[in-house]
Amino acid sequence: MSPFSFGMEITFSHHPAKPIITYSHRTWNKDTKMPMHGETGYIRCLSDDKFEYLTVQVTGISDISVGSFDPSSCCLSFSSSTEIQRVTSAKPPKVEQIIRSFKSINSNSILEYSMSMGTENTPTLTHHL
């Protein structure tokens, strides 16, 4: 794949009466301004350090993951998805596993987002944009 520049926006919102965070994520090509990817979903608090992540992507993939928060590293990590579904029109290859993390860096001024996927063509988890 040829190198390219892209922009990313991640938005979190929370209602104080609910233990749920609404999440949306979009990317775009910096040169053409065309949208590239989008997903939306929820992060549900199960306990002080356990969370569920539920998301739907514009590609027709939905996934549910369970994760935990590590206060020492300020990192919210979600292990391999417990459930990945796809619409019949989703393009191959089939996604078989996804892991993600959100990490606060520099006293909360920077959010680092990381995602790795494994597909039917590349079963080993590989860093994704």
N, C-alpha and C positions, 0 to 999 in steps of 0.2 A: 504494500500500500504506500502510495506517495505521501510525504508529509503534508499537513494542512493545519491551519489555525482554526480554532473554534472557541466560541464563548459559551459559558454555562451559567445558569441561574438556578439556585435551589432556594425554595421558600418553605419555611415552617410556620405554622400558626397553631394556636392553642386556645381552647376555651377553659377558663379556670375551674369550671364545674365538672369537667370531664377528664379522665386520665388518658386522653388521646391527643396526639399531635397530627395535624394534617400536613401532608408533604407534597410538594410538586417540584418537578425537575425538568428543565428544558435546555437544549443545546442548539446552536446555530453556527453555520459557516461564517466566519468573520469576513471573508472576502465578498461572498454573494448575499449575505444576510438571510439566506434560506434556512428554514428550520431543519434540524437533523434528527433529533430524538426528543421524546417527551414521555414522562411517566408521572403518575399521581397515586396517592395512597395515604396510608395511615401508619403511625407508630403507636402501638397500644402498650401502656404500662401495666405489667402483670404484678410486679413487686418493685422494691427499691432498685434492684439490679437486673431484672428480667423484663424483656420487651418482645413484642411481636411486630413484624414488619409486613404489611400487606400492600401490594402495589399492582398497578395495571400499566403496561407500556403501550405506546401507540402502535407498536409492531404486532400487537395481538397476544402478548404474553402476560400472564398474571402469575405472581408468586407470593408465597407466604413463607416467612423465615422467623426463627426464634433467635434472640440475641441477648447480649448482656452489656452492661456499662461498667467500665473500669475507671474509677475515679482517679487513680494514680496517673493514668495516661490521658485522661479526659477523652476516652475513645468508646464509642458505641459500635459494637461489632455484631454482625448477623452471620451465623454459620450457614452452611449450605441449605438452600431452600428445602423446606419440608414438603412443599407442594408447588409444582410448576404446571400450569395449564396453558393451552394455546388455542386460538380460534382456528377453524379449518382453513382459513385463507392466509394464515401466517406463513411467511416465506421460510424455506429451509436455510440453514440447518436447524434441527430441533435443539433447543436449549435444555440441558439436562441438570445443570447445577449453577447456582449463583451465590457468591458471598459478597458482602459489602461492609464498609466501615465508614464512620463519620468521626473525625478527630479534630478537636479544638487545638489550635497551635497559637503561640505567642499571646497568651492571656486572653483567649477568645476573640482575637481580631481576625483570624484566618480559619476557615473550615476546610479541612482536607477530606476529600471524598475519594474512596477507592472501591472498585468493583472488579471482580474476576468472574469469568464464566467458563463453563465446560459445555460443549455441544456434542452432537452425535459424530461430527467430523473431527473435533478436537476435544476428546474426553478429559484431558488434563486441564485443571483450572488455569486460565490464561488471563492476565491483566487486560481489562477492557477500558475503552475511553471513559 
